[in-house]
Amino acid sequence: MIDAVTGRVRAAQHAVARISVAPLLVRAGIFVTVFAGFVLAFPAEVLPGRPILFLAVAALFPAFGPRRVWATFTALVTVGGWLLATDGYGRPVALWRLLAIAALLYLAHTLCALAALLPYDAVVDPELITRWLLRSAAVVLGTAVLGVLLLQAADIGGGAGYQWVTVLGLLVAVGTAALLGWLLRRR
């Protein structure tokens, strides 16, 4: 029993000694984006005190376990905080806040995907991380522009405009899921 514990402690010490900077920075980026999403999503009345500490600890989970369920858990906590702020505390839905939360959710998701691929001791060319983040920024920018354009299109049709934009968005989402499913089966 003692030998097993000693072996695990030595293995952990060896792993900590081999950590490289790039994977550590990616995991720090996960923590920052998840925590920023929490702060933006939750109402200001809820954050002071213990809740901010619990949210900080929750933001650490996907940074240490990006392959596990923690990225999904923190995304759901962020969405729950936004729903609490809008429905429970009556905060108006502001476009900038909604776009920022969506961008932070996507960035946290994509950084978790990158961290899941990088072992702690990986030697990574900084250009790889830069290209990854540039692609992510392009997706966030394109999504924000498309979202604003769809909101403008919704205002054109009056009250019924929201309905057709919602149906159009649903059709695009279902079509994208069907296309991805077809591409996966084709392999």
Secondary structure, DSSP 8 states (H G I E B T S, - for coil): -HHHHHHHHHHHHHHHHT--HHHHHHHHHHHHHHHHHHHHHS-TTTSTTHHHHHHHHHHHHHHH-TTSTHHHHHHHHHHHHHHIIIIIS-----HHHHHHHHHHHHHHHHHHHHHHHS-TT----HHHHHHHHHHHHHHHHHHHHHHHHHHHHHHHTGGGHHHHHHHHHHHHHHHHHHHHHHHHHH-
